Amino acid sequence: KTLEKKEISKMLEFLNIAHYDLNYKESGQPFFKSNENLHISISHSEGWFALYLAERIIGVDIQVFKKSLSQGKSYFLNEKEMDWAEDDFSLQLIWCAKEATFKKYGGINDLRNEVTITRIDQKAFSIELNYQEKIETLLFQTMRNTQLVYTI
């Protein structure tokens, strides 16, 4: 956590945003005390960091590929998503999309049943999901065995 805080502080400093303005809600979502119109989402994985800023509520997740993710898929994968989880790459995209959605909305208690992937388009680098009867589109990038997924 200390390394994460140092890196986030450096990134915010680079963007001319005071790191001491950053706070966290009980749900873990970061926010700026002095600017409620600027939203932030943060993710990190094995030395990679993602910082996402926007004037709307957003979510981001970055993950280094983990073969072990398939062992825990029953935690986050529902029946409707079995077709989308055809390989480890897609399984990781599903996990990242659900994590980014969790970070956007907070308060999601059951990623398996409350968030459902409805489409993965690898040509358009996009993922569609259903959360609370709404279809959301997320974008993704793959870099050096690492996936970055973010809400738009």
DSSP file with accessible surface (Angstrom, degrees, kcal/mol):
  #  RESIDUE AA STRUCTURE BP1 BP2  ACC     N-H-->O    O-->H-N    N-H-->O    O-->H-N    TCO  KAPPA ALPHA  PHI   PSI    X-CA   Y-CA   Z-CA
    1    1 A K     >        0   0  178      0, 0.0     4,-2.4     0, 0.0     5,-0.2   0.000 360.0 360.0 360.0 -34.6    0.0    0.0    0.0
    2    2 A T  H  >  +     0   0  100      2,-0.2     4,-2.3     1,-0.2     5,-0.2   0.933 360.0  47.4 -64.4 -44.5    2.9    2.4    0.7
    3    3 A L  H  > S+     0   0  104      1,-0.2     4,-2.7     2,-0.2     5,-0.2   0.921 111.5  52.2 -61.6 -43.0    4.3    1.9   -2.8
    4    4 A E  H  > S+     0   0   21      1,-0.2     4,-2.8     2,-0.2     5,-0.2   0.941 109.9  48.0 -58.5 -47.5    0.9    2.4   -4.3
    5    5 A K  H  X S+     0   0  128     -4,-2.4     4,-2.4     1,-0.2    -1,-0.2   0.902 112.0  49.9 -62.7 -39.6    0.4    5.7   -2.4
    6    6 A K  H  X S+     0   0  130     -4,-2.3     4,-2.2     2,-0.2    -1,-0.2   0.928 113.2  45.6 -63.3 -45.9    3.8    7.0   -3.4
    7    7 A E  H  X S+     0   0   53     -4,-2.7     4,-2.4     2,-0.2    -2,-0.2   0.909 112.9  49.6 -66.2 -41.0    3.2    6.2   -7.1
    8    8 A I  H  X S+     0   0    3     -4,-2.8     4,-2.8    -5,-0.2     5,-0.2   0.929 109.9  52.1 -63.7 -42.1   -0.3    7.7   -7.0
    9    9 A S  H  X S+     0   0   30     -4,-2.4     4,-2.6    -5,-0.2    -2,-0.2   0.921 109.9  49.2 -59.2 -42.9    1.1   10.8   -5.4
   10   10 A K  H  X S+     0   0  122     -4,-2.2     4,-2.4     2,-0.2    -1,-0.2   0.914 112.0  47.9 -62.8 -44.2    3.7   11.1   -8.1
   11   11 A M  H  X S+     0   0   49     -4,-2.4     4,-1.4     2,-0.2    -2,-0.2   0.919 113.5  46.8 -64.9 -42.8    1.1   10.7  -10.9
   12   12 A L  H  <>S+     0   0    0     -4,-2.8     5,-2.8     1,-0.2    -2,-0.2   0.911 111.2  52.1 -64.7 -40.5   -1.2   13.3   -9.3
   13   13 A E  H ><5S+     0   0  136     -4,-2.6     3,-1.8    -5,-0.2    -1,-0.2   0.911 106.1  54.3 -60.9 -42.2    1.7   15.7   -8.8
   14   14 A F  H 3<5S+     0   0  177     -4,-2.4    -1,-0.2     1,-0.3    -2,-0.2   0.851 109.9  47.7 -58.6 -33.8    2.6   15.2  -12.5
   15   15 A L  T 3<5S-     0   0   81     -4,-1.4    -1,-0.3     2,-0.2    -2,-0.2   0.308 119.0-112.9 -89.8   7.8   -1.0   16.3  -13.3
   16   16 A N  T < 5S+     0   0  154     -3,-1.8     2,-0.5     1,-0.2    -3,-0.2   0.865  73.8 134.4  60.3  39.0   -0.8   19.3  -11.0
   17   17 A I      < -     0   0   34     -5,-2.8     2,-0.4    -8,-0.1    -1,-0.2  -0.981  61.8-117.0-117.7 129.3   -3.3   17.8   -8.6
   18   18 A A    >   -     0   0   35     -2,-0.5     3,-1.5     1,-0.2     4,-0.2  -0.489  16.2-151.6 -68.1 121.2   -2.6   17.9   -4.9
   19   19 A H  G >  S+     0   0   91     -2,-0.4     3,-1.7     1,-0.3    -1,-0.2   0.805  93.3  65.7 -65.1 -26.8   -2.3   14.3   -3.6
   20   20 A Y  G 3  S+     0   0  170      1,-0.3    -1,-0.3   -11,-0.1    -2,-0.1   0.655  89.5  67.6 -71.5 -10.0   -3.5   15.4   -0.1
   21   21 A D  G <  S+     0   0   20     -3,-1.5    12,-2.7    11,-0.1     2,-0.4   0.607  80.3 101.0 -80.7 -10.5   -6.9   16.3   -1.7
   22   22 A L  E <   +A   32   0A  22     -3,-1.7     2,-0.3    -4,-0.2    10,-0.2  -0.620  47.3 166.0 -83.0 128.2   -7.4   12.5   -2.3
   23   23 A N  E     -A   31   0A  64      8,-3.2     8,-2.6    -2,-0.4     2,-0.4  -0.817  26.3-127.8-129.5 174.2   -9.7   10.7    0.1
   24   24 A Y  E     -A   30   0A  98     -2,-0.3     5,-0.1     6,-0.2     2,-0.1  -0.986  11.6-136.2-131.6 137.1  -11.5    7.4    0.1
   25   25 A K    >   -     0   0  110      4,-2.9     3,-2.1    -2,-0.4     6,-0.0  -0.328  39.4 -99.1 -76.1 169.1  -15.2    6.5    0.8
   26   26 A E  T 3  S+     0   0  209      1,-0.3    -1,-0.1     2,-0.1    -2,-0.0   0.838 126.1  59.6 -57.7 -33.0  -16.1    3.5    3.0
   27   27 A S  T 3  S-     0   0   52      2,-0.1    -1,-0.3     1,-0.1    80,-0.1   0.560 122.2-108.6 -72.7  -8.4  -16.6    1.5   -0.2
   28   28 A G  S <  S+     0   0   44     -3,-2.1    -2,-0.1     1,-0.3    -1,-0.1   0.329  71.7 142.8  97.1  -7.2  -12.9    2.1   -1.1
   29   29 A Q        -     0   0   31     -5,-0.1    -4,-2.9     1,-0.1    -1,-0.3  -0.504  47.2-131.1 -70.2 129.7  -13.7    4.5   -3.9
   30   30 A P  E     +A   24   0A  21      0, 0.0    10,-0.5     0, 0.0     2,-0.3  -0.454  32.2 170.3 -76.4 152.3  -11.2    7.4   -4.1
   31   31 A F  E     -A   23   0A  71     -8,-2.6    -8,-3.2    -2,-0.1     2,-0.5  -0.981  35.0-110.2-155.1 161.4  -12.5   11.0   -4.4
   32   32 A F  E     -A   22   0A   6      6,-0.5     3,-0.4     3,-0.4   -10,-0.2  -0.852  18.0-152.2 -97.3 128.2  -11.2   14.6   -4.3
   33   33 A K  S    S+     0   0  121    -12,-2.7     3,-0.2    -2,-0.5    -1,-0.1   0.885  93.8  38.0 -63.5 -41.5  -12.3   16.6   -1.3
   34   34 A S  S    S+     0   0   97      1,-0.2     2,-0.3   -13,-0.2    -1,-0.2   0.450 116.9  47.8 -97.1  -0.3  -12.2   20.0   -3.0
   35   35 A N    >   +     0   0   66     -3,-0.4     3,-1.2   -14,-0.2    -3,-0.4  -0.712  49.8 172.9-143.1  91.8  -13.4   19.1   -6.4
   36   36 A E  T 3  S+     0   0  164     -2,-0.3    -1,-0.1     1,-0.2    -3,-0.0   0.576  80.5  63.8 -76.5  -6.5  -16.6   17.0   -6.7
   37   37 A N  T 3  S+     0   0  114      1,-0.1     2,-0.6     2,-0.0    -1,-0.2   0.551  90.9  73.3 -91.1  -9.2  -16.7   17.5  -10.5
   38   38 A L    <   -     0   0   40     -3,-1.2    -6,-0.5    -6,-0.1     2,-0.3  -0.939  69.7-164.8-108.4 120.5  -13.5   15.6  -11.0
   39   39 A H  E     -B   54   0B  58     15,-3.6    15,-2.0    -2,-0.6     2,-0.3  -0.782   3.0-165.6-106.8 152.0  -13.7   11.9  -10.6
   40   40 A I  E     -B   53   0B  10    -10,-0.5     2,-0.3    -2,-0.3    13,-0.2  -0.978  11.1-173.9-138.0 144.2  -10.9    9.4  -10.1
   41   41 A S  E     -B   52   0B   2     11,-2.0    11,-2.8    -2,-0.3     2,-0.4  -0.991  12.8-164.2-134.8 143.2  -10.5    5.6  -10.3
   42   42 A I  E     +B   51   0B  16     -2,-0.3     2,-0.3     9,-0.2     9,-0.2  -0.971  11.7 168.6-131.6 141.4   -7.2    3.8   -9.4
   43   43 A S  E     -B   50   0B   4      7,-2.3     7,-3.0    -2,-0.4     2,-0.3  -0.987   5.2-178.2-146.6 154.5   -5.9    0.3  -10.0
   44   44 A H  E     +B   49   0B  79     -2,-0.3     2,-0.3     5,-0.2     5,-0.2  -0.991   5.3 177.0-151.1 152.2   -2.6   -1.5   -9.7
   45   45 A S  E >   -B   48   0B   7      3,-2.2     3,-2.2    -2,-0.3    18,-0.1  -0.826  69.5 -30.1-159.1 115.0   -1.2   -4.9  -10.4
   46   46 A E  T 3  S-     0   0  131      1,-0.3     3,-0.1    -2,-0.3    17,-0.0   0.848 130.1 -32.8  45.3  52.9    2.3   -6.2   -9.9
   47   47 A G  T 3  S+     0   0   61      1,-0.3     2,-0.4     0, 0.0    -1,-0.3   0.325 114.5 111.7  91.7 -10.7    4.1   -2.8  -10.6
   48   48 A W  E <   -B   45   0B  78     -3,-2.2    -3,-2.2    14,-0.1     2,-0.4  -0.795  46.4-168.3 -93.2 142.4    1.5   -1.5  -13.1
   49   49 A F  E     -B   44   0B  45     -2,-0.4     2,-0.4    -5,-0.2    -5,-0.2  -0.985   8.7-166.7-131.6 141.6   -0.6    1.5  -12.1
   50   50 A A  E     -B   43   0B  11     -7,-3.0    -7,-2.3    -2,-0.4     2,-0.5  -0.998   4.0-176.9-128.7 128.7   -3.7    3.0  -13.7
   51   51 A L  E     -B   42   0B  40     -2,-0.4     2,-0.5    -9,-0.2    -9,-0.2  -0.996   7.0-170.8-125.0 122.6   -5.1    6.4  -12.8
   52   52 A Y  E     -B   41   0B  39    -11,-2.8   -11,-2.0    -2,-0.5     2,-0.4  -0.970   3.8-177.6-123.0 122.9   -8.3    7.4  -14.5
   53   53 A L  E     +B   40   0B  49     -2,-0.5     2,-0.3   -13,-0.2   -13,-0.2  -0.957  14.1 146.6-120.9 139.9   -9.7   11.0  -14.2
   54   54 A A  E     -B   39   0B  12    -15,-2.0   -15,-3.6    -2,-0.4     4,-0.1  -0.976  56.0-111.8-161.4 167.3  -12.9   12.3  -15.8
   55   55 A E  S    S+     0   0  171     -2,-0.3     2,-0.3   -17,-0.2   -17,-0.1   0.144 102.2  55.5 -91.5  17.9  -15.7   14.7  -15.2
   56   56 A R  S    S-     0   0  119    -17,-0.1     2,-0.2     0, 0.0   -17,-0.2  -0.932 105.5 -79.6-138.7 165.1  -18.1   11.8  -14.8
   57   57 A I        +     0   0   93     -2,-0.3     2,-0.3    -4,-0.1    47,-0.1  -0.501  62.1 169.8 -70.8 131.1  -18.1    8.7  -12.5
   58   58 A I        -     0   0    6     -2,-0.2     2,-0.3    45,-0.1   -18,-0.1  -0.842  24.7-151.4-139.3 169.7  -15.7    6.2  -13.9
   59   59 A G        -     0   0    0     -2,-0.3    92,-2.5   -18,-0.1     2,-0.3  -0.996   9.8-175.9-147.5 147.2  -13.9    2.9  -13.1
   60   60 A V  E     -C  150   0C   4     -2,-0.3     2,-0.3    90,-0.2    90,-0.2  -0.988   3.6-174.2-141.3 148.3  -10.7    1.3  -14.2
   61   61 A D  E     -C  149   0C   2     88,-2.5    88,-2.9    -2,-0.3     2,-0.4  -0.986   1.9-172.0-142.9 136.2   -8.9   -2.0  -13.6
   62   62 A I  E     +C  148   0C   4     -2,-0.3     2,-0.4    86,-0.2    86,-0.2  -0.989  11.9 177.2-125.4 134.6   -5.5   -3.2  -14.6
   63   63 A Q  E     -C  147   0C  28     84,-2.4    84,-2.8    -2,-0.4     2,-0.3  -0.984  28.3-135.7-141.7 130.8   -4.4   -6.8  -14.2
   64   64 A V  E     -C  146   0C  19     -2,-0.4    82,-0.2    82,-0.2    81,-0.1  -0.647  53.9 -88.8 -75.5 138.6   -1.3   -8.7  -15.0
   65   65 A F        -     0   0   58     80,-3.0     2,-0.4    -2,-0.3    -1,-0.1  -0.243  48.1-169.5 -55.4 131.7   -2.3  -12.1  -16.5
   66   66 A K    >   -     0   0   83     22,-0.1     3,-1.3     1,-0.1     4,-0.3  -0.979  20.9-161.2-128.2 118.8   -2.9  -14.7  -13.9
   67   67 A K  G >  S+     0   0  140     -2,-0.4     3,-1.2     1,-0.2     4,-0.3   0.830  92.0  67.1 -63.0 -30.4   -3.4  -18.4  -14.8
   68   68 A S  G >> S+     0   0   65      1,-0.2     3,-1.3     2,-0.2     4,-0.7   0.621  75.9  86.1 -70.1 -10.5   -4.9  -18.9  -11.3
   69   69 A L  G X4 S+     0   0   30     -3,-1.3     3,-1.1     1,-0.3    -1,-0.2   0.864  80.4  62.3 -58.8 -34.2   -7.9  -16.7  -12.2
   70   70 A S  G X4 S+     0   0   41     -3,-1.2     3,-0.9    -4,-0.3    -1,-0.3   0.799  94.7  61.9 -64.7 -24.7   -9.7  -19.7  -13.7
   71   71 A Q  G <4 S+     0   0  166     -3,-1.3     3,-0.3    -4,-0.3    -1,-0.3   0.801 110.4  39.1 -70.3 -27.4   -9.6  -21.4  -10.3
   72   72 A G  G XX S+     0   0   34     -3,-1.1     3,-1.9    -4,-0.7     4,-0.5   0.233  79.8 112.4-105.1  14.0  -11.8  -18.6   -8.8
   73   73 A K  H X>  +     0   0   89     -3,-0.9     4,-3.0     1,-0.3     3,-0.9   0.791  66.2  67.9 -63.2 -24.8  -14.1  -18.1  -11.7
   74   74 A S  H 34 S+     0   0   89     -3,-0.3    -1,-0.3     1,-0.2    -2,-0.1   0.766  93.2  63.0 -66.4 -18.1  -17.1  -19.4   -9.8
   75   75 A Y  H <4 S+     0   0  146     -3,-1.9    37,-0.5     1,-0.1    -1,-0.2   0.845 124.2  10.4 -71.3 -33.9  -16.8  -16.3   -7.6
   76   76 A F  H << S+     0   0    3     -3,-0.9     2,-0.5    -4,-0.5    -2,-0.2   0.568 106.5  88.2-125.9 -11.4  -17.5  -13.9  -10.5
   77   77 A L     <  -     0   0    3     -4,-3.0     2,-0.2    -5,-0.2    35,-0.1  -0.789  54.8-164.4 -99.2 127.5  -18.7  -15.9  -13.6
   78   78 A N    >   -     0   0    8     -2,-0.5     3,-1.4    34,-0.2     4,-0.4  -0.575  36.7 -97.1-103.9 172.6  -22.4  -16.6  -14.0
   79   79 A E  G >  S+     0   0  147      1,-0.3     3,-1.3    -2,-0.2     4,-0.3   0.862 120.5  57.0 -54.7 -41.9  -24.2  -19.1  -16.3
   80   80 A K  G 3  S+     0   0  161      1,-0.3     3,-0.3     2,-0.1    -1,-0.3   0.719 104.4  54.4 -66.2 -19.6  -24.9  -16.5  -19.0
   81   81 A E  G X> S+     0   0    0     -3,-1.4     4,-1.3     1,-0.2     3,-1.0   0.482  75.0  98.0 -94.9  -2.8  -21.2  -15.7  -19.3
   82   82 A M  T <4 S+     0   0   86     -3,-1.3     3,-0.4    -4,-0.4    -1,-0.2   0.866  82.4  54.1 -55.9 -37.1  -20.0  -19.2  -20.0
   83   83 A D  T 34 S+     0   0  133     -3,-0.3     3,-0.4    -4,-0.3    -1,-0.3   0.820 108.6  49.2 -66.2 -30.6  -19.9  -18.5  -23.7
   84   84 A W  T <4 S+     0   0   75     -3,-1.0     2,-0.7     1,-0.2     3,-0.3   0.708  98.5  68.4 -81.7 -20.0  -17.7  -15.5  -23.2
   85   85 A A     <  +     0   0   21     -4,-1.3    -1,-0.2    -3,-0.4    -2,-0.1  -0.261  59.2 135.4 -94.0  49.6  -15.2  -17.3  -20.9
   86   86 A E  S    S+     0   0  138     -2,-0.7     2,-0.3    -3,-0.4    -1,-0.2   0.708  72.0   5.7 -74.3 -20.2  -13.9  -19.4  -23.8
   87   87 A D  S  > S-     0   0   69     -3,-0.3     4,-2.4     1,-0.1     5,-0.2  -0.934  84.6 -92.3-152.5 174.4  -10.2  -19.0  -22.8
   88   88 A D  H  > S+     0   0   43     -2,-0.3     4,-2.3     1,-0.2     5,-0.2   0.846 121.0  57.1 -63.5 -33.4   -8.0  -17.4  -20.1
   89   89 A F  H  > S+     0   0   61      2,-0.2     4,-1.9     1,-0.2    -1,-0.2   0.957 111.4  41.6 -61.8 -49.5   -7.7  -14.1  -22.1
   90   90 A S  H  > S+     0   0    2      2,-0.2     4,-2.4     1,-0.2    -2,-0.2   0.884 111.6  56.2 -66.4 -37.9  -11.5  -13.7  -22.1
   91   91 A L  H  X S+     0   0    6     -4,-2.4     4,-2.3     1,-0.2    -1,-0.2   0.923 108.2  47.8 -60.8 -41.4  -11.9  -14.8  -18.5
   92   92 A Q  H  X S+     0   0    2     -4,-2.3     4,-2.8     1,-0.2    -1,-0.2   0.890 108.9  53.7 -68.3 -37.4   -9.4  -12.1  -17.5
   93   93 A L  H  X S+     0   0    0     -4,-1.9     4,-2.7     2,-0.2    -1,-0.2   0.914 108.4  50.4 -60.4 -42.3  -11.3   -9.5  -19.5
   94   94 A I  H  X S+     0   0    0     -4,-2.4     4,-2.3     2,-0.2     5,-0.2   0.943 111.4  47.8 -61.5 -47.0  -14.5  -10.5  -17.7
   95   95 A W  H  X S+     0   0   39     -4,-2.3     4,-2.5     1,-0.2    -2,-0.2   0.946 113.7  46.8 -58.8 -48.4  -12.9  -10.1  -14.3
   96   96 A C  H  X S+     0   0    0     -4,-2.8     4,-2.7     1,-0.2    -1,-0.2   0.897 111.0  52.0 -63.5 -40.2  -11.4   -6.7  -15.2
   97   97 A A  H  X S+     0   0    0     -4,-2.7     4,-2.1     1,-0.2    -1,-0.2   0.915 111.7  46.6 -63.6 -41.5  -14.7   -5.5  -16.6
   98   98 A K  H  X S+     0   0    0     -4,-2.3     4,-2.6    -5,-0.2    -2,-0.2   0.901 112.5  50.0 -68.8 -38.2  -16.5   -6.4  -13.5
   99   99 A E  H  X S+     0   0   39     -4,-2.5     4,-2.5    -5,-0.2    -2,-0.2   0.914 110.3  49.6 -64.9 -44.0  -13.8   -4.9  -11.3
  100  100 A A  H  X S+     0   0    0     -4,-2.7     4,-1.8     2,-0.2    -2,-0.2   0.898 112.1  49.0 -62.5 -37.9  -13.9   -1.6  -13.3
  101  101 A T  H  X S+     0   0    0     -4,-2.1     4,-2.5     2,-0.2     5,-0.4   0.917 109.6  51.6 -67.3 -41.8  -17.7   -1.6  -12.9
  102  102 A F  H  X S+     0   0   60     -4,-2.6     4,-3.3     1,-0.2     6,-0.2   0.923 110.5  48.9 -58.6 -43.3  -17.4   -2.2   -9.2
  103  103 A K  H  < S+     0   0   45     -4,-2.5    -1,-0.2     1,-0.2    -2,-0.2   0.846 111.3  50.6 -67.9 -32.2  -15.0    0.7   -8.9
  104  104 A K  H  < S+     0   0   26     -4,-1.8    -2,-0.2    -5,-0.2    -1,-0.2   0.942 127.5  19.5 -68.7 -48.4  -17.4    2.9  -10.9
  105  105 A Y  H  < S-     0   0   67     -4,-2.5    -2,-0.2    -5,-0.1    -3,-0.2   0.734  86.9-162.1 -98.7 -25.6  -20.5    2.2   -8.8
  106  106 A G     <  +     0   0    7     -4,-3.3     3,-0.1    -5,-0.4    -3,-0.1   0.127  65.3  68.7  58.2 167.8  -19.2    0.8   -5.5
  107  107 A G        +     0   0   54      1,-0.2     2,-0.6   -80,-0.1    -1,-0.1   0.595  58.7 143.4  68.0   8.6  -21.7   -1.1   -3.4
  108  108 A I        -     0   0    7     -6,-0.2     3,-0.2     1,-0.2    -1,-0.2  -0.733  25.9-176.3 -80.5 120.3  -22.0   -4.1   -5.7
  109  109 A N  S    S+     0   0  148     -2,-0.6     2,-0.4     1,-0.2    -1,-0.2   0.764  70.0  34.4 -89.6 -26.8  -22.3   -7.0   -3.4
  110  110 A D     >  +     0   0   60      1,-0.1     4,-3.0     2,-0.0     5,-0.4  -0.785  55.7 179.5-137.2  89.1  -22.3   -9.9   -5.9
  111  111 A L  H  > S+     0   0    9     -2,-0.4     4,-0.8     1,-0.2   -35,-0.1   0.807  83.7  60.5 -59.6 -29.1  -20.2   -9.4   -9.0
  112  112 A R  H  4 S+     0   0   93    -37,-0.5    -1,-0.2     1,-0.2   -34,-0.2   0.923 121.4  17.7 -65.9 -44.8  -21.3  -12.9  -10.2
  113  113 A N  H  4 S+     0   0   92     -3,-0.4    -2,-0.2     1,-0.1    -1,-0.2   0.691 122.1  54.4-106.0 -21.0  -25.0  -12.1  -10.4
  114  114 A E  H  < S+     0   0   66     -4,-3.0    18,-0.7     1,-0.2     2,-0.5   0.718 109.7  46.2 -86.7 -22.6  -25.3   -8.3  -10.4
  115  115 A V  E  <  -D  131   0C   0     -4,-0.8     2,-0.5    -5,-0.4    16,-0.2  -0.987  68.6-175.8-124.3 124.0  -23.0   -7.7  -13.4
  116  116 A T  E     -D  130   0C  20     14,-2.2    14,-3.0    -2,-0.5     2,-0.3  -0.976  22.3-134.8-126.4 125.2  -23.4   -9.8  -16.6
  117  117 A I  E     +D  129   0C   2     -2,-0.5    12,-0.3    12,-0.3   -33,-0.1  -0.574  24.2 175.8 -72.3 130.7  -21.1   -9.6  -19.6
  118  118 A T  E     +     0   0C  52     10,-2.7     2,-0.3     1,-0.4    11,-0.2   0.586  62.4   9.2-112.2 -15.7  -23.2   -9.6  -22.8
  119  119 A R  E     -D  128   0C 107      9,-1.7     9,-2.9     2,-0.0     2,-0.4  -0.938  47.2-165.2-165.7 139.5  -20.6   -9.1  -25.4
  120  120 A I  E     -D  127   0C  20     -2,-0.3     2,-0.7     7,-0.2     7,-0.2  -0.992  11.1-172.2-125.3 120.5  -16.8   -9.0  -25.9
  121  121 A D  E  >> -D  126   0C  37      5,-3.0     5,-2.1    -2,-0.4     4,-0.7  -0.893   5.2-177.7-115.2  98.3  -15.6   -7.5  -29.2
  122  122 A Q  T  45S+     0   0   86     -2,-0.7    -1,-0.1     1,-0.2     5,-0.0   0.764  82.3  55.9 -71.3 -21.6  -11.9   -8.1  -29.6
  123  123 A K  T  45S+     0   0  196      1,-0.2    -1,-0.2     3,-0.1    -2,-0.0   0.870 116.5  35.1 -74.7 -37.5  -11.7   -6.2  -32.9
  124  124 A A  T  45S-     0   0   53     -3,-0.2    -2,-0.2     2,-0.1    -1,-0.2   0.420 105.9-127.8 -94.3   0.9  -13.2   -3.1  -31.4
  125  125 A F  T  <5 +     0   0  114     -4,-0.7    15,-2.2     1,-0.2     2,-0.3   0.909  65.8 129.7  52.3  45.8  -11.5   -3.6  -28.0
  126  126 A S  E   < -DE 121 139C  15     -5,-2.1    -5,-3.0    13,-0.2     2,-0.4  -0.933  44.7-161.3-133.0 157.1  -14.8   -3.3  -26.2
  127  127 A I  E     -DE 120 138C   0     11,-2.6    11,-3.0    -2,-0.3     2,-0.4  -0.995   8.2-156.6-133.7 135.6  -16.9   -5.1  -23.7
  128  128 A E  E     +DE 119 137C  54     -9,-2.9   -10,-2.7    -2,-0.4    -9,-1.7  -0.930  18.0 173.1-112.0 142.3  -20.7   -4.7  -23.1
  129  129 A L  E     -DE 117 136C   0      7,-2.3     7,-2.9    -2,-0.4     2,-0.5  -0.956  28.6-126.4-143.2 162.4  -22.3   -5.6  -19.8
  130  130 A N  E     +DE 116 135C  50    -14,-3.0   -14,-2.2    -2,-0.3     2,-0.4  -0.952  29.8 167.3-112.4 123.6  -25.6   -5.4  -18.0
  131  131 A Y  E >  S-DE 115 134C  10      3,-2.6     3,-1.4    -2,-0.5   -16,-0.1  -0.978  73.3 -12.5-137.2 122.8  -25.7   -3.8  -14.6
  132  132 A Q  T 3  S-     0   0  118    -18,-0.7    -1,-0.1    -2,-0.4     3,-0.1   0.909 128.4 -54.2  52.6  47.6  -29.1   -2.8  -13.0
  133  133 A E  T 3  S+     0   0  175      1,-0.2     2,-0.4    -3,-0.0    -1,-0.3   0.636 116.6 112.7  66.9  15.0  -30.9   -3.3  -16.3
  134  134 A K  E <   -E  131   0C 111     -3,-1.4    -3,-2.6     2,-0.0     2,-0.5  -0.958  64.3-133.0-118.6 140.3  -28.6   -0.9  -18.2
  135  135 A I  E     -E  130   0C  96     -2,-0.4     2,-0.4    -5,-0.2    -5,-0.2  -0.788  26.5-170.3 -89.1 127.2  -26.1   -1.8  -20.9
  136  136 A E  E     -E  129   0C  20     -7,-2.9    -7,-2.3    -2,-0.5     2,-0.4  -0.910  11.9-145.3-115.8 146.9  -22.6   -0.3  -20.3
  137  137 A T  E     -E  128   0C  48     -2,-0.4    15,-1.1    -9,-0.2     2,-0.3  -0.943  17.0-176.6-112.7 133.8  -19.7   -0.3  -22.7
  138  138 A L  E     -EF 127 151C   0    -11,-3.0   -11,-2.6    -2,-0.4     2,-0.3  -0.897  14.5-140.6-122.5 155.5  -16.2   -0.6  -21.5
  139  139 A L  E     -EF 126 150C  53     11,-2.5    11,-2.5    -2,-0.3     2,-0.3  -0.822  16.8-164.1-112.7 156.8  -12.9   -0.4  -23.5
  140  140 A F  E     - F   0 149C   4    -15,-2.2     2,-0.3    -2,-0.3     9,-0.2  -0.966  11.3-166.8-141.2 157.8   -9.8   -2.5  -23.1
  141  141 A Q  E     - F   0 148C  87      7,-2.3     7,-2.8    -2,-0.3     2,-0.5  -0.983  12.5-147.7-137.0 146.8   -6.2   -2.6  -24.0
  142  142 A T  E     + F   0 147C  69     -2,-0.3     2,-0.4     5,-0.2     5,-0.2  -0.977  21.7 170.3-118.7 128.4   -3.7   -5.4  -23.8
  143  143 A M  E >   - F   0 146C  57      3,-3.2     3,-1.3    -2,-0.5    -2,-0.0  -0.982  64.1 -26.1-140.0 123.4    0.0   -4.6  -23.1
  144  144 A R  T 3  S-     0   0  217     -2,-0.4     3,-0.1     1,-0.3    -1,-0.1   0.863 126.8 -42.5  42.2  57.9    2.8   -7.1  -22.3
  145  145 A N  T 3  S+     0   0  105      1,-0.2   -80,-3.0   -81,-0.1     2,-0.4   0.780 120.1 110.8  65.6  23.5    0.6   -9.7  -20.7
  146  146 A T  E <   -CF  64 143C   2     -3,-1.3    -3,-3.2   -82,-0.2     2,-0.4  -0.994  54.4-150.4-131.6 139.2   -1.4   -7.0  -18.9
  147  147 A Q  E     -CF  63 142C   5    -84,-2.8   -84,-2.4    -2,-0.4     2,-0.5  -0.928   5.2-166.2-114.4 136.7   -5.0   -6.0  -19.4
  148  148 A L  E     +CF  62 141C  27     -7,-2.8    -7,-2.3    -2,-0.4     2,-0.4  -0.984  10.8 180.0-117.8 124.2   -6.4   -2.5  -18.8
  149  149 A V  E     +CF  61 140C   0    -88,-2.9   -88,-2.5    -2,-0.5     2,-0.3  -0.990   5.0 173.5-127.4 135.3  -10.2   -2.2  -18.8
  150  150 A Y  E     -CF  60 139C  49    -11,-2.5   -11,-2.5    -2,-0.4   -90,-0.2  -0.994  29.6-117.0-145.9 148.2  -12.1    1.1  -18.2
  151  151 A T  E       F   0 138C   0    -92,-2.5   -13,-0.2    -2,-0.3   -92,-0.1  -0.405 360.0 360.0 -75.9 157.8  -15.6    2.5  -18.3
  152  152 A I              0   0   82    -15,-1.1   -15,-0.2    -2,-0.1    -1,-0.0  -0.776 360.0 360.0-125.7 360.0  -16.5    5.2  -20.8
